[in-house]
Amino acid sequence: MARPELMAIGDSIYNGVRSLTISRDLAAHAVPLQVARAFNWPFIAPDYPRPILEDIEQSLFRHPLTGLLELTAHARANGAAWLAPGPWSAHARFDNLSIAQQTVADITRANAADALATARQLLAPGRQLALADLATLYQALNTAFILNPARTPGDSRNAVAILAEAQPRRIAINIGINDGLWELALMGDATDYRARIDPTVAMAGLARALADQCDNTEHFYINLLPKPSALANLMPRMDDVAPEDGYFDHYLGRRIQSGGIDGATMREVDEFVDTDLNPRIRQAFAALADRAHFVDLYATTAAYDRKNRIATRSVNVHGTNGEMLLDNVPLEAFPFVGSLKQGGLFGLDNLHPTIPGYGVLAQAVCDVIAATEGLPAPVIDQQACYAADTLLQNLSGAIELSDFAFSFVGAFIPPTGTSTGTSQRVGEA
């Protein structure tokens, strides 16, 4: 097998998740693949034979009442199909090893053998599958597939071991948001955020493992954390219509209608990520020395932050009704008609980007690669991203009904600090 030009590790933002769903089509438009395509590099994307658990975007978001009632039954049937004998893919290895819900520590400890054992335990005959089990099952099946698509018996390699065997020229990394920040954005809860959001110790361990095992890799492109208030799920109250100096008076966790962060605290959280945490993330990867290059996703997400009225860049595409502006507010469609009313950079969970949203991130990565290696800077075709996005092309006029379903699901999410077992929640990256 030829030495890859690019491989990737990370969480759902590099896995390609949209509206809590990961499938073959979505994985084919994930950030690492968009980057590889822009530079004309070969890249083997995960070719999911079916979605993980189910197509949540089509079921729970479009048919919230029946989707919620049938969710565990569909997940059990989906899991049984995954556990049926035989390989999942003709590929022995994927170039994108990113797995939804991963924390930094998961990169060096998660492996297919343990994940498959967890999935089998959850789906054991006679065992009832509960809503609370779905996050663990989601991550277990995804881990088993991504790290061992050919289903080689007993394969217990973690992602770093797979990278060590492949020795790609470049490794792209997006990790750390599930170590506290994603929960803040989902729940709208900034309590003890400085203590809860700090992946740097685990990042230093990951950097040492990469330095020791990927000695022939020439470049590591590492994403810094984004601007929290730019995420679509953190929205002001309905009566809070005008931000002052880039901040509203109050932010809520929109998707499950939870929490509350006052504007001053929201500003503090943003400043903490930008001026404290992201610099320490740079330091955490010191073991990679001059092979480490950083993509400033804080600056990128701030540049497209139209919600807080500070945007300096925009994504404009041509739709059926003329030019459309895609921005970072929750996705809304015109009632009954179904065409885009607002949003467009985030999917229906308000946390994971659409394909154009991923295109924004891919452009930032491409710019750093081009500047680092003296390559011609490619331009991500946002019109093509929009055309490829099946959600934006087929918006339902009733997507707001999903607010009810997710408010109900929110009741099953444990409070901050409560253990959820070996995985993060389905709502996380």
Summary of the structure (lengths in Angstrom):
residues: 429
radius of gyration: 20.2
end to end distance: 30.5
largest distance: 58.9
contacts: 1523
relative contact order: 0.15
helix: 44%
strand: 13%
